[in-house]
Amino acid sequence: MKNSFYINYISGSIIIISFFIGLLVNENSSGGAENDSIAILNNVELFNSYNLNEIPWDTYKSTSLPLFYIFNKFLFNNLQFTDLILSNIFFSILIFIIFFLILNIKFSENKIENSYLFLLSSIVLLSPYLRSSTFWGIEEVIGIFFFILSLFFYEIYKINKNVLYQLLCLLAASLALLSRQSYVFLIIFFFFEFFNFKKFFDKKNIFFIFFLFFFNIPAIYFFYIWNGLLPPMAQDQRGLSLNIIHVPFILSIVFLYFIPTILLNFKDFNDVLKFFKKYIIYIIIISLSFFLIIFFSDINTIGGGAFVKIIYLINFNKFYLSFILSILSGIFLIYFIFYFEIRIKIIFLLIISIFATIDLIFQEYFDPISFLLINILFLSRLIKPYLLHRYIYFSLAYYSTFLIGSIYYYTI
């Protein structure tokens, strides 16, 4: 026990130190952060030159709502690129701290030693996208902060049912939406969690709907002046439409984050065999459907996630890409259907549905929010301590390898 105490705190501290080393060396482990920072600087110039109600939105180079710039403009007035990095460092550290607090709440009855929770919470700082976004002043870190803050208030609300924490949860989720439209899945999820459908016109429901609308007035305002859900330039360049081909790509990306918990749920190799024996027909049907969708569609070579990048790196052709991706996504979809509780199904179905409307799919859209969701909502609070310890150490090795692989991929 004493050895594990020191190992956990030392390992977590090394992750934190590596985070600041990445800052010093301008790490770009997500690949696109350096290029994205050029658009960020353009937007900074807009907010420095104009009042909010005067900004020429047709020159705003982003797909996201502008909370990031509004917050930093209020904080620093005359914005500089280093100001954005400083605020992102602040939010990244808060993400780590809030994650630790949530894990303490979640496992309070399970008597898990704090050193293990410290190590697990520090793993979020291995996220290639969180790291790169922080180091290059990218917009999304503030959204991840309000995303996890909403889950923090949600966990407290589940314990004490105090309406104050329900409102704080909605406020944080609305601020996450104001940083990036894709966080609408949080709003929808909390709506189903908090709204009492059995007493439709109950006073609490009316109160809830009023504040939900009130908190989202700023987002609605921007949608109104943009004449759409995206800024004018993004509407011209990208737009939104449902793309069924994105579903297997999204499933393969999300599958990557569930691998540690899937291995945790299977006791041994016999459990894995039982899973395949029980669901093999479903897996074959779903995988074949995905194969046909992928193989007979035009595949964009940009994005697609880690599995796609590995397949391209090996130089496999379209047939092998379709085959491997369809099997991985087919297996995960069946696991998702039969092993997830209803709450997790709802939130990940919302995520899949929303991101399937985007023209390009990138791993970064799901990093690190999938990791955070899995550990906050999916991982059982009643898990046996020795299994949790094993899971944490495997996750440490797994996500360290993931980060190293990302750095290697974008430097070759």
Beta strands, then each sheet from edge to edge (+ up, - down):
end
